[in-house]
Amino acid sequence: MNSKTLAQAAKLSLQNTLIPLLDSCKSIRELKQIHAQIIKEEALTPHESSIANSKLVSFCAISTNGNLDYAKLIFNRLRCPTIITWNSLIRGLSSSKTPLEAVSVYLNMLQKGFQPNNYTFPFVIKACTESSMIRFGVLVHSHVIKFGLQYDSYIQSSLIHMYSNGKDLNTAQLLFDKCSDRDVVSWNSMIDGCVKCGSMEHAKAIFERMVCRDVISWNTMINGYAMLGNIEEAMNLFNEMPKKNVVSWNSMLAGYVKCGDIEGARRIFLEMPKKDIISWNTMLACFAQSGLSNEALVLFDEMKSVGVKPTEATVVSMLSACAHLGALDQGERLHRYVNSQKISINTVLGTALVDMYARCGNISTASKVFCAIEYKDVLAWNTIISGMAMHGYAEEADRLFREMQEGGVNPDDMTFGAILSAYSHVGMVGEGKRVLACMSRNYGIEPKVEHYGCVIDLLSRAALLEEAVELIETMPMEPNPNAWGALLGGCRIHGNINVGEHVGKHLLSLQPHHSGRHVLLSNIYAAAKRWDDATEVRKLMKTKNVVKVPGVSTIELKGIVHRFVASDQTHSDSIRIYEKLAEISARVKNAGGYLPDTNQVLFDIEEEEKEHALTIHSERLAIAFGILELPQENVIRIVKNLRVCRDCHDVTKLISKVYKREIIVRDRNRFHHFKEGKCSCKDYW
């Protein structure tokens, strides 16, 4: 075979194998190898090389195995890009996280004398819609008319979608009225636009006029009613639907979740003939966000057992569930899964990991994960600052607060809530008052009732009750129950019966069925030995059927969360736990320095009975179980739903010293790190 024949064979070979090679690519490295092969292939003419490069740009821009950055790199090196290449790049960018780039490429294309066609405009219009550039979209609409493409059905549907997305239903309707009755895409776009604007009556009228109702239009209507909370109308349509697909079921599932109907969502989920990853993620998020974290963990295990591969959204929901439970083992397992599957830790996932580690008591790892996040948005900063606040590291929170601003990230109202909370946990009164005063002046953020509540809490904890009362009386908005509750809590800590009685009665008028307010006022009376008044409050609770929230403490062991309440004997190891608890009580007493704080048992009963009542609080049972089951070197981590009482706090310090154990307790307000007889809160909480 002569050299000419060999060259022709080489050309034919490359042309025939290029697309299959591209289709098989799974990494940017493989794409670069193919690109290098095209560059060095001498058998191709410049025209043929240009075609090959154009195909490569198209693949990189559009394919799921492609890479937009690499597509732009190759495109910028092309001497003569074709209209197809321009369209491919615009299409890829319009679906990216930066759709505005597609608009820039379109303008560049016009400047270089290329004429857009019917494949160009749908994606340019999409880019305008995604980037909320509706005014520029109107200009693009004029270009459509200029080039005589206004009757193209795909362009029409794109314009309808753009205008309705911009809440301009009148213009969308004018375009829609010119569409063919058989143009299903435009009909669906119009229905979708009405749904997104909340105009369900308009959407229903169009839906009922449709000659050919495909499954998309049904699903759009069902989703619209469901998202607006009209679950009954959504179910009626769902039942009428001639043919349902997984999207139909997912729309109903999401509707029940939106309405907070967990049992309805669970029923739909169980009835689904087929579930996709969206179905599983929706149900997992429902459980995680509703506080049903145990149910979320069980469902996650079921999901994996049936072979459904978790996505980033799955992991984020599960990390939230682990954070709520304080289930560090499960959270670490998820982190290992992310690493083993080479899932990219972006800002959202990184922030979820920071939150999980912080709320599970491992603030050092939370800090390491935070530092590794490439792009830190305001939510990421807020999460780490809140984490430091919960753990009592106010100075570190303050440093991060300054660092985020130095890095060009502006704090928002949640940032100020987090930093004020940090100051409150350690009594940094001056800093708290300074930040509240400068929010509006320096940052343009008007303090909300929550920010005033933080400073009221700060002043109340620091025994500055008169200042707290003055602030609550002069704040520019009506104080909410949480602000009054912070003041009442300060009265309880510092034994101020006069202010406490006034505030407590006011709170009961604001929240007549809130058990915590009743209990706190009753406890203030009892601490002052005003037993008759304390009894009256308890009677009032019974009259109004107000039930006290029980104290619950949990501890995770080998991925299983164990739950305890006061005097609990339901655990399978109850006998051993109570034996260990008796041993702990004896050793703590023998160690010296411990006298039961019977003021914490606020009933008119004998001291001996009070002392016994203290020993069976839920956190002590959880600690006893932890000492029984966890190796000496392991940290014992407890989560309690209520504020830990002072006696249990004192005892836990002694347990950490006597048993040489590190114990971390997360109560309703903050973390307590007990080690060698000391607590990180320095007895200020």
ABEGO torsion letter per residue (X at the ends): XBAAAAAAAAAAAAAAAAAAAAAABABAAAAAAAAAAAAABAABBAAAAAAAAAAAAAAAAABAABBAAAAAAAAAABABBBAAAAAAAAAAAAABABAAAAAAAAAAAAAAGBBBBAAAAAAAAAAAAAAGBAAAAAAAAAAAAAAGAAABAAAAAAAAAAAAAAGBAAAAAAAAAABBAABAAAAAAAAAAAAAAGBAAAAAAAAAABABBBAAAAAAAAAAAAAAGBAAAAAAAAAABABBBAAAAAAAAAAAAAAGBAAAAAAAAAABABBBAAAAAAAAAAAAAAGBAAAAAAAAAAAAAAGBBBBAAAAAAAAAAAAAAGBAAAAAAAAAAAAAAGBBBBAAAAAAAAAAAAAAGBAAAAAAAAAABABBBAAAAAAAAAAAAAAGBAAAAAAAAAAAAAAGBBBBAAAAAAAAAAAAAAGBAAAAAAAAAAAAAAAGBBBBAAAAAAAAAAAAAAGBAAAAAAAAAABABBBBAAAAAAAAAAAAAAGBAAAAAAAAAAAAAABAABAAAAAAAAAAAAAAGBAAAAAAAAAAAAAAGBBBBBBBBBBBBGGBBBBBBBGBAABAAAAAAAAAAAAAAAAAAAAEGBBBBAAABBBBBBAAAAAAAAAABAAAAAAAAAAAABBAABBBBBBBABBBBAAAAAAAAAAAAAAGBBBBBBBAABBBBBBGGBBAAGGBX
